[in-house]
Amino acid sequence: MKSYYVYILLCNDGSYYTGVTNNLDERLAQHNSGYAVSSYTFKRRPLTLKFSQQFHDINQAIALEKQIKGWSRKKKEAFISEQWELLKLFSKSRTQI
């Protein structure tokens, strides 16, 4: 059975990068080696893996990746640190907070 991974990297500039891959170790090595000069992470190395989750369905992995990419920084940090109450709070409309 094939595996897919959603991952979140902390970049050297403090920003987050979210991606999906079928080989997490290889993809992390590519990011940290500067494999693609035009990539978001190229000038933001070194990178630290902050989160990963394995899936067996690529569609589920892509759905989570897209969801995370739409989140605010605070919501990503609550998710990474498993602060579920904060995650709920940051899920509310910004006008309600």
C-alpha positions in Angstrom: 0.0 0.0 0.0 1.4 3.4 -1.0 1.9 6.1 1.6 1.6 9.8 1.3 2.7 12.5 3.8 1.5 16.0 4.6 4.2 18.0 6.2 4.9 21.4 7.7 8.4 22.9 7.7 9.6 25.8 9.8 11.8 28.0 7.6 14.8 29.9 8.7 12.9 33.2 8.3 10.2 32.0 10.7 7.6 31.2 8.0 5.9 27.9 7.4 5.9 25.7 4.3 3.3 23.0 3.8 3.6 20.2 1.3 2.6 16.7 0.3 4.9 13.8 -0.8 5.1 10.1 -1.2 8.7 10.0 0.3 9.1 12.2 3.3 12.8 11.6 3.9 13.8 12.2 0.3 11.6 15.4 0.1 13.1 16.8 3.2 16.6 16.2 1.9 15.6 17.9 -1.4 14.3 21.0 0.5 17.4 21.3 2.7 19.8 20.7 -0.2 18.4 23.5 -2.3 17.3 21.1 -5.0 15.0 23.6 -6.7 16.4 27.1 -6.9 12.9 28.6 -7.7 11.2 26.9 -4.7 9.8 28.8 -1.7 12.2 27.1 0.6 15.4 27.6 -1.3 16.4 30.9 0.3 14.8 30.0 3.7 17.1 27.1 4.7 17.8 25.4 7.0 14.4 23.9 7.5 12.9 22.1 10.4 10.2 19.5 10.2 7.4 20.5 12.6 4.6 18.2 11.6 3.9 15.2 9.4 1.0 12.8 9.0 0.8 9.7 6.9 -2.1 8.8 4.6 -2.9 5.9 2.3 -5.3 8.0 0.2 -3.6 10.8 -1.9 -6.9 12.7 -2.0 -7.1 12.9 1.8 -3.5 14.1 1.9 -4.0 16.7 -0.7 -7.2 17.9 1.0 -5.4 18.4 4.3 -2.5 20.1 2.6 -4.8 22.6 0.9 -6.7 23.2 4.2 -3.5 23.9 6.1 -2.2 26.2 3.4 -5.3 28.4 3.9 -4.8 28.8 7.7 -3.3 31.7 9.5 0.1 31.4 11.2 -1.6 31.2 14.6 -3.8 28.4 13.5 -0.9 26.5 12.0 1.0 26.9 15.3 -1.9 25.7 17.4 -2.3 22.6 15.1 1.5 21.8 15.3 1.5 22.1 19.1 -1.8 20.2 19.4 -3.5 23.0 21.2 -7.0 22.0 20.1 -8.9 24.7 22.0 -6.7 27.4 20.3 -7.3 25.7 17.0 -11.0 26.0 17.5 -10.7 29.7 18.6 -8.6 30.5 15.5 -11.1 28.7 13.3 -13.8 31.3 14.1 -14.3 34.4 12.0 -11.6 37.0 12.7 -14.3 39.4 13.6 -15.4 37.1 16.5 -12.0 37.0 18.2 
